[in-house]
Amino acid sequence: MKNNKLEFFIEIYVEEIPARFVNELSTSLKINFETELKNNEIPYEKIFNFGTPRRLTILITGLDTKTSDKKIELWGPPANISIDEHGKYLKPGISFINKNSLNKKNIAIKEKNGSSFIYGTKVQKGQLNEKSLRKISEISIQKIKNKKFMKWANKSFSFVRPISNIYANFNKKFIKIDIKDLDSKNIICGHRFSGKFKKNIKSFKEYESFLNSSGVILDFNKRKEVIQKEILKYEKKYNFFVNPDKSLLDEVANLTEFPKVLLGNFNKDFLKIPKEVINSIMKNHQKYFSIFKSKTMKKLLPNFIYIAGSSYIDKKIVTAGNEKVLAARLNDGKFFYEDDKNTSLIKIRDKINDITFIQGIGSYGAKSNRIQEVAIYLNKYLEMNIDINQIKIASNLCKADLASSMVYEFPELQGTMGKYYYENINKDVSIALKDHYLPKTRNDELPSTNLSIIISIADKLDTICSAFYLNLIPTGSSDPYGLRRCCIGIIRIVESLDKNLDLNEILKYTFLNVGKDVKEYKNEESFDKIVSFFNERIKNYFLEDRFNVNILNSILSDNNSLNIYSIKNKAISISSLAKSKDLDEAAEIFKRLKNITKNNNDSDIDQNKFINNYEKDLYKEIVRIDNFYTDNPNLTDSKECLIEIIKSSSVLSNFFEHVMVMDNDSIIRKNRLNLLTRFRKLISRFANLTEL
């Protein structure tokens, strides 16, 4: 069929979608359309999705007027019950013909799987795409789901905000979409302040052109580009630097359909309060960009960039309003800051004894005490040699600012305010109060001092063990206590230490430490779940880093060690030999070894039962590798160790070639199995190379 290059587009016109939902809903709608187009076997060239706070739009190009005709094969019942010996159709055959509207002349008998069946074909006419696209639109819109959806006014359809209209167009004409009691009219509205609307639009090009002329930029990325270009103009004109906050840029680009970038000011007296407070108020509460004197982003200026909703505004009035709102917010911040400073962090700390950390585990005060115990243990385990008094003070105060007026009002400032409230008393401790929350993301900076490192690890370990102790284990995307983030944070910090330590021991200590505060609940099996949880996070972490999944499986599959340093070194060692013929051949031999010994765990060997040199040679290899482990404790996860293991595979290969493991003599058979099991356990100390 000739492709007429037709297009279909649809707009869901909505009342002010929250910025955080725009891209999510737009993508979801696109995925739904892709799924339904595939289900209906409708060919097309491309599909595009667009989103603004007021509309979700889909464009599909390269469509035909209808789908192609299709030949369908129909297999009927067995021939012996469908046609008699005289060629007369019996009841099952007649039923098959009538059901499928077939002509008896076109019925044949065909073989399938050694049996004969009646068989027919018919042509299924192609469907008109206009009809199909209407149905696909109705299904795709109704399949968009979100926990925040609700019903609005007298409408029975649930959505994030009330849907004002659904407009669809195929082959240059309007298509009415029928979804419950939602309006579907032949009209497109421009920007809500423009007062413009248009009927009988013929194409997507005309649709987009009308939106542009009425103050709407449909494409999210184009709105971002507009904002970035306008900010750059301000930077060049005033010689200052705007905070290049990507997450804020994404958010404000979805706050408006036509971004207008404007400059505002605030009283420079507010610069006396910490810049983090000002930044937080501007970003998280007002959606403003903060401005700095230089690229180092150290000295804050009393100005801000904000994004107005359209070009249909009085700039002076809008700017004055934004400045007034910001001044009120900054006044609140100044009051909270001064009030907390006058109270002192030590006095504020008493209040966290009444703030619950996790129900069943106790308060943040109890958590601070546990952090202290684990931090002191870590100090000794990691040989940090940090002053014990410093550890006690930092542990005691690390959660204190949670009870401050500032953090109560602005939770995102936890840790930061503790640093400011204590920096004039003890700088090292104040740094730990802020840094122990690091890293907050996969690529965030790490704690900067040894004191902040051990407080950070202790805090995160306590959070993980507390949640697992109560069986509050993350499921799917749900992770209310941020356990995955805590785990990745620990892995990153421990990796940066470059020390040969096993987190298993530290986890056991922390888990038992949590148990002291939980008198009525025992869940000892949760510790094994923690180890599995860490193993999975370590695997994912190094997968994102650079290592092959099979390599990581070989190291982690039979290994309960949580030694980040060792796991990384082993992965590097195996990767360096991953394409070598010797490693491939060794892995194949070791697979045979694993299969033969899979039901045997006994490794007691009687050398007196050896009856040939192949057994003796394999035993010598066991002794040689065992001696390597003993004599080179710092090389047990190295490339050198892996090479020694690979060398032994040729001896094992000779053993398999010349020795009958399953000897008729049960004693000899058992001794040989134990010999192989000992060998398997020995090389598995490095990795399960059969996973490669």
Secondary structure, DSSP 8 states (H G I E B T S, - for coil): -----EEEEEEEEES---HHHHHHHHHHHHHHHHHHHHHTT---SEEEEEE-SSEEEEEEEEE-SB---EEEEEEEEEHHHHB-TTS-B-HHHHHHHHHTT--GGG-EEEEETTEEEEEEEEEE---BHHHHHHHHHHHHHHT---TT-EE-TT--SEESS-EEEEEEEETTEEE----TT----SEEE--TTT--EEES---HHHHHHHHHHTT----HHHHHHHHHHHHHHHHHHHT-EE---HHHHHHHHTT-SS-EEEEEE--GGGGGS-HHHHHHIIIIIT--EEEESSTT--SEEEEEEEEES-SSS-HHHHHHHHHHHHHHHHHHHHHHHHHHHHH-HHHHHGGGGGSEEETTTEEHHHHHHHHHHHHHHHHHHTT----HHHHHHHHHHTTGGGGSHHHHH-GGGTTHHHHHHHTTT-HHHHHHHHHTT---STT-----SHHHHHHHHHHHHHHHHHHHHTT---BTTB-TT-HHHHHHHHHHHHHHHT----HHHHHHHHHHHHHTT-SS---TTHHHHHHHHHHHHHHHHHHHHT--HHHHHHHHTT-----HHHHHHHHHHHHHTTT-HHHHHHHHHHHHHHHHHTT-------GGG--SHHHHHHHHHHHHHHHHHHH-TTSTTSHHHHHHHHHHHHHHHHHHHH--SS-SSHHHHHHHHHHHHHHHHHHHTT--GGG-
